[in-house]
Amino acid sequence: MITCVVHYTIDPAQIEAFERFAREWMRLVGEHGGVHHGYFLPAEGASDRAEALFSFDSLAAYERYRARFGVDPEFVAADKIRDDSRCVVRYERTFMRPLLPGAQA
């Protein structure tokens, strides 16, 4: 399993647009073979940080999903929410492997 952690810098004035964007990506990840673990948004005070985590069975499975970017109309529409609202200032992806409770070495 591979987990993608996305670190976002967001525009706090565009949080509603970011939530629309996030809901679309949660749906798309699920429909295209991944498991979305959710978006984590600012809860108290002013913050421009958000996080997302989602997993695929393998890097190859993630790459098949990623190949749809810029091509699949639903993926393009989801990115359009981000682009039109400018809710995302920047983002960075990190790939990790989870060590889960009960996992044996």
C-alpha positions as CSV (number, residue, x, y, z in Angstrom):
1,M,0.0,0.0,0.0
2,I,1.1,3.5,-0.7
3,T,-0.4,6.6,0.9
4,C,-0.2,10.0,-0.6
5,V,-0.2,12.9,1.9
6,V,-1.0,16.3,0.3
7,H,0.1,19.4,2.2
8,Y,-1.9,22.4,1.1
9,T,-1.5,26.1,1.6
10,I,-5.0,27.4,1.1
11,D,-6.7,30.8,0.9
12,P,-8.8,31.0,4.1
13,A,-11.3,33.3,2.4
14,Q,-12.0,30.5,-0.1
15,I,-12.6,27.6,2.4
16,E,-16.1,26.8,1.0
17,A,-14.6,26.4,-2.5
18,F,-11.8,24.3,-1.0
19,E,-14.4,22.1,0.6
20,R,-16.2,21.6,-2.8
21,F,-12.9,20.8,-4.4
22,A,-12.1,18.3,-1.6
23,R,-15.5,16.5,-1.8
24,E,-15.0,16.0,-5.5
25,W,-11.5,14.5,-5.1
26,M,-12.7,12.2,-2.3
27,R,-15.4,10.9,-4.6
28,L,-13.0,10.5,-7.6
29,V,-10.3,8.7,-5.6
30,G,-12.9,6.2,-4.3
31,E,-14.3,5.7,-7.8
32,H,-10.9,5.1,-9.3
33,G,-9.5,2.4,-7.0
34,G,-8.2,4.4,-4.0
35,V,-9.3,4.8,-0.4
36,H,-9.6,8.5,0.7
37,H,-8.9,9.0,4.4
38,G,-10.2,12.6,4.3
39,Y,-9.2,16.2,4.2
40,F,-8.1,17.9,7.4
41,L,-9.1,21.5,7.5
42,P,-8.4,24.4,9.9
43,A,-10.6,24.1,13.0
44,E,-9.6,26.9,15.3
45,G,-8.1,30.3,14.7
46,A,-6.7,31.6,11.5
47,S,-4.9,29.0,9.4
48,D,-3.9,28.5,5.8
49,R,-3.0,24.8,6.2
50,A,-4.9,21.8,5.1
51,E,-4.0,18.1,4.6
52,A,-5.3,15.2,2.6
53,L,-4.5,11.5,2.8
54,F,-5.5,8.8,0.4
55,S,-4.1,5.3,-0.4
56,F,-3.8,3.0,-3.3
57,D,-2.7,-0.7,-3.3
58,S,0.5,0.2,-5.1
59,L,2.4,2.9,-6.9
60,A,1.3,1.4,-10.2
61,A,-2.4,1.7,-9.1
62,Y,-1.8,5.3,-8.2
63,E,-0.2,6.0,-11.5
64,R,-3.2,4.6,-13.4
65,Y,-5.4,7.0,-11.4
66,R,-3.0,9.9,-12.0
67,A,-3.0,9.3,-15.8
68,R,-6.6,10.6,-15.8
69,F,-5.5,14.1,-14.8
70,G,-6.0,16.7,-17.5
71,V,-7.8,14.1,-19.7
72,D,-10.9,12.7,-17.8
73,P,-13.7,15.3,-17.8
74,E,-14.5,14.7,-14.2
75,F,-10.9,15.3,-13.1
76,V,-10.7,18.4,-15.2
77,A,-14.0,19.7,-13.6
78,A,-12.7,19.1,-10.1
79,D,-9.5,20.9,-10.8
80,K,-11.5,23.8,-12.3
81,I,-13.0,24.4,-8.9
82,R,-9.5,25.0,-7.5
83,D,-8.4,27.0,-10.5
84,D,-11.4,29.3,-10.7
85,S,-11.6,30.0,-7.0
86,R,-7.9,30.1,-6.3
87,C,-8.6,28.3,-3.1
88,V,-5.2,26.5,-3.2
89,V,-2.2,28.7,-3.1
90,R,0.3,25.8,-3.4
91,Y,0.5,22.1,-2.5
92,E,3.1,19.4,-2.1
93,R,2.7,15.6,-2.3
94,T,4.6,13.1,-0.2
95,F,4.3,9.3,-0.7
96,M,4.5,7.2,2.5
97,R,3.9,3.6,3.5
98,P,1.7,3.2,6.6
99,L,2.8,1.3,9.7
100,L,-0.6,0.4,11.2
101,P,-1.5,-1.0,14.6
102,G,-1.2,-4.7,14.7
103,A,1.1,-4.9,11.7
104,Q,3.9,-7.5,12.0
105,A,7.4,-6.9,10.9
